[in-house]
Amino acid sequence: MDKRYLFVAEADKIQDLLFCSSKLREVAGGSVMLTEFCEELVPQLINEFNGKEIISAGGSFRILFNSKEKAEEFGDYLSELYRRVIGGTITVAEPVEVTSEKDAIEKAQVNLRKAKHQGKIPVSTEQIPYTAICASCGIGIARYFIKESDEKKERYLCEVCKRKSEARKRIREKFLKKFAEYIGNGKKIADDKKIAGINAKNYVAYIVADVNNMGTVFSSCNSFNELKNLSSSLNDVIQKSLAEPVKLLMKNLKESFPERDDIDSIPVLPLILAGDDVFAIIPAKWALDFTHRFCNDFEIRIKDYLKKIGIVNDISPTISSSVIICKGKFPYLIAHNIGEELLNKAKKKAKKENKSTISFNVLAGSEIVRKSEEEKKFVASYPAYTVEELEKLIEYRLKLKNLPGTRRIQLETIFYKAEMLKGSTAFSRMISEWVPERDSIIKRIEKPLRDNIIDALKNLGNSKEDHNWVECKGKYYHKLPDLLISWDFAYDLDKKPLMYEGEMK
């Protein structure tokens, strides 16, 4: 029987590579380039080396060869091709001889982790005195000085950024074609400016999402066919799950604003859909509910799919997401970096509870990040939410719709006052000073709204203690401040915005 070798490689830091461009449209162009590289160029290269493709998607590659030498030579060519076309690097693991398909899958995953841990030998970058640097990425050597159709003046571009700029014109033809088909209404996908225009104050929301436990699930595959099917289906599951809340969103917009013809398009723009990573722009008003529904739908779909193909594991795949709500002109790279920090909090909770989780932040005005939580005893926020916890938070937005703006500010202020309590007397001062002040504000609110506030304090916090703070690792948290700061962005997709217009008290 002829020997077979499993070749495994993955692109390094895909998001860093895509985000090195200064314009959001070039990020989308980079996603198009990655899709075309995996779906068109790599299969051609595989044929030239007489290999058999298992996976070539999202910067992840699993290919069968008849000899170790062929696999190693292919790795050299693939790395160079990726560098020239995309401008990035690939980690190539040592090929694995196939004695059992399941064992080969597991060993290849181990080899890949080992190769990523070892890293690569550093090499010097291009340095040429008196030359122009790319105005987009600020790294590459400029090869072009051109003015594009939507630019006011010429600018220097390197080879890769020029390709990204050209590729974004094909975004609807290739990268987002399947996503638009899952929505199924024949509408075009809106750009970031149109999405920002849906909100009167030009706010948008960025979603950063990553699937949990997929390494474990991939290692559970018993054959290369299972591995191939799982890889191709994962992206379909993500896109279908993302498409479901879009349908609700478009229905809501059409019914709520029938007079507006500027929103007759798909108001969600995915910028990255690579493997199990997602980065997308959505309208801010429904950001929390949209993300909650996306995560919930994904968890249901992926479980059903794994059951269907016979992959059963003690750890089920979940998804963690972060939401960054900010002005449409806020730098997308900073928003993404903040999203990655929030995503780490969400993933920690997901690992602990084995549930899909969401973390979010609202960047108002010139604010970039919240102050560090390290020195705080009381934190007027909650680190991360399960799908069920976020659903409850969104429900309270409607229950508290009649809360006047002045009372809302007073409640926000009293929670932030708690953050000032530090040192050994922090807890006792919270009981003796903070709780009476909070209760004094609540007493001035008329019934039945006052009862709803008390109910929210208990159900969004600790119902067993009068102070209602939730203790975790020596710190105290509460969810109500999160609702107060996300007040304009916690609308339910099933409810028309008019339902949230409260009576003035």
Beta strands, then each sheet from edge to edge (+ up, - down):
strand 1: 5-11
strand 2: 52-57
strand 3: 60-65
strand 4: 90-92
strand 5: 96-97
strand 6: 144-146
strand 7: 155-157
strand 8: 203-212
strand 9: 269-274
strand 10: 277-283
strand 11: 318-327
strand 12: 357-362
strand 13: 378-379
strand 14: 385-386
strand 15: 470-472
strand 16: 475-477
sheet 1: 2+ 3- 1+ 4-
sheet 2: 2+ 3- 1+ 5-
sheet 3: 6+ 7-
sheet 4: 9+ 10- 8+ 11- 12- 14+
sheet 5: 13+ 16+ 15-
end
